[in-house]
């Protein structure tokens, strides 16, 4: 589900984000495409990414505004030098090979922890600037965090269709952001939803 965006308030936030980046010597790069990809992981196309120095966002992506907020939240993690930012798990090299062993689960847990903290920061910004529905954003964030469990199980990051368009998932996933610890155990009911959705 895509929530309505208050464009006027988003513009105020964007100005705040640019001033923040200027102050902390970080870069915002907007690319007029639907997807972007990092140099070392060209196979993984996404709506945006952040390496701690620069955030890159695809402006033609239908979720541009919320992706912008999410990637900016990652930049704040880097600026604040939070330990988990530096302990970010490496799941991408295994995914590139198409082989994810059980031993990689700890790496996925680390990634989920960083992403959950990022979503918490994003939600705070959304509330502060009144940009969009916090409930819909939180539900989408939970779906995104569960998706890492699905990727672990399938060893595949699918971009064939948006993970946010599965109605069955909406009935299972709460509209309040779940804590990082919640995702340490794989939810098989949610996994079944993902599996059926991507199988179609």
C-alpha positions in Angstrom: 0.0 0.0 0.0 1.2 3.5 -0.9 0.3 6.2 1.5 -0.4 9.8 0.3 2.5 12.2 0.6 2.2 15.7 1.8 4.5 17.2 -0.8 4.7 20.6 0.8 5.9 19.0 4.1 8.2 16.7 2.2 9.9 19.7 0.6 10.5 21.2 4.0 12.0 17.9 5.1 14.2 17.7 2.0 15.5 21.2 2.7 16.3 20.1 6.3 18.1 17.0 4.9 20.2 19.0 2.5 21.2 21.4 5.3 22.1 18.4 7.6 24.2 16.8 4.8 26.0 20.1 4.2 26.8 20.5 7.9 28.1 16.9 8.2 29.9 16.8 4.8 27.5 14.1 3.3 26.2 13.9 -0.3 22.7 13.5 -1.7 22.5 12.2 -5.2 19.2 12.1 -7.1 19.1 9.9 -10.2 16.3 10.4 -12.8 15.6 6.6 -13.1 13.2 4.1 -11.5 16.1 2.1 -10.0 19.8 2.6 -9.0 22.6 0.1 -8.1 25.9 0.2 -6.3 29.1 -0.2 -8.3 30.1 -3.5 -6.6 26.5 -5.0 -6.6 25.3 -4.1 -10.1 22.9 -7.1 -10.1 20.9 -5.6 -7.2 18.7 -2.9 -8.5 16.9 -0.9 -5.9 15.1 2.4 -5.3 18.0 3.9 -3.2 21.1 3.1 -1.2 23.4 4.8 1.3 27.1 4.0 1.9 27.5 6.3 4.9 29.0 9.1 2.8 26.4 9.4 0.1 22.8 8.6 -0.3 21.6 7.8 -3.8 17.8 7.8 -4.7 15.9 7.1 -7.9 13.6 10.0 -8.5 11.3 8.2 -10.9 10.6 5.4 -8.4 6.9 5.6 -7.3 8.1 5.5 -3.6 10.7 8.2 -4.1 9.8 10.3 -1.0 9.7 7.5 1.5 12.9 6.0 0.0 14.6 9.4 0.3 13.6 9.5 4.0 14.8 6.0 4.6 18.2 6.6 3.0 18.6 9.9 4.9 17.9 8.0 8.1 20.8 5.7 7.2 23.0 8.8 6.8 22.2 9.8 10.3 23.3 6.4 11.6 26.7 7.0 9.9 26.9 10.6 11.2 26.2 9.4 14.8 28.6 6.5 14.3 26.3 4.0 15.9 28.1 0.6 16.4 25.5 -1.4 14.4 26.2 0.7 11.3 29.8 -0.6 11.3 28.7 -4.1 12.1 26.3 -4.2 9.1 26.2 -7.8 7.9 27.5 -9.0 4.6 24.6 -10.8 2.8 25.2 -9.5 -0.7 28.3 -11.5 -1.6 26.4 -14.7 -0.7 23.3 -13.6 -2.7 25.4 -12.8 -5.7 26.6 -16.4 -5.7 23.0 -17.6 -5.2 24.1 -19.6 -2.1 23.1 -18.6 1.4 24.1 -21.1 4.0 22.5 -21.5 7.4 25.6 -19.9 8.9 24.8 -16.6 7.2 21.7 -16.1 9.4 23.7 -14.1 11.9 24.7 -11.7 9.1 21.0 -11.3 8.1 20.1 -10.6 11.8 22.7 -7.8 11.8 21.3 -6.3 8.6 17.7 -6.5 10.0 18.9 -4.7 13.2 20.4 -1.8 11.2 17.3 -1.6 8.9 14.9 -1.7 11.9 16.8 1.2 13.6 16.7 3.0 10.2 12.9 2.5 10.0 12.5 3.8 13.5 14.4 7.0 12.6 12.4 7.3 9.4 9.1 7.1 11.3 10.3 9.8 13.7 11.1 12.1 10.8 7.7 11.3 9.1 5.9 12.3 12.4 8.0 15.3 13.0 7.4 16.8 9.5 3.9 15.2 9.0 4.9 13.8 5.7 2.7 10.7 5.4 0.7 8.1 7.4 3.0 6.7 10.1 0.7 3.6 10.3 1.1 2.7 6.6 4.8 3.5 6.7 5.3 1.3 9.8 3.4 -1.6 8.2 5.5 -1.3 5.0 8.6 -1.2 7.2 7.6 -4.4 8.9 7.0 -6.1 5.5 10.4 -4.9 4.4 12.1 -6.4 7.5 10.3 -9.7 7.1 11.4 -9.7 3.5 15.0 -10.2 4.6 13.8 -13.5 6.2 12.3 -14.5 2.9 15.5 -13.6 1.1 17.5 -15.7 3.5 15.3 -18.7 2.9 15.2 -18.4 -0.9 18.7 -16.9 -1.5 17.1 -14.5 -4.0 16.3 -10.8 -3.9 13.3 -10.5 -6.3 12.3 -7.2 -7.9 9.7 -8.8 -10.2 6.9 -7.2 -8.3 6.6 -4.9 -5.2 6.6 -6.7 -1.9 4.2 -4.0 -0.6 1.4 -5.0 -3.0 0.6 -8.3 -1.3 -2.9 -8.0 0.3 -2.5 -11.2 2.4 0.6 -9.7 4.1 -1.3 -6.6 5.1 -3.7 -8.8 7.1 -0.8 -10.4 9.0 1.6 -7.5 9.6 0.9 -4.8 12.3 0.8 -1.1 11.7 3.2 -0.4 14.5 6.9 -1.0 14.0 8.1 -4.3 15.4 11.3 -4.4 17.5 14.5 -5.8 16.0 14.4 -8.8 18.3 11.1 -9.9 16.8 12.8 -10.7 13.6 15.4 -13.1 15.1 12.8 -15.9 14.7 11.5 -16.6 11.2 7.7 -16.2 10.9 6.6 -19.1 8.7 3.1 -17.7 8.2 4.5 -14.5 6.7 7.0 -16.6 4.7 4.2 -18.6 3.2 2.5 -15.3 2.1 5.7 -14.2 0.4 6.1 -17.5 -1.3 2.6 -17.6 -2.6 2.8 -14.0 -3.8 6.0 -14.4 -5.7 5.0 -17.8 -7.1 2.0 -16.2 -9.0 
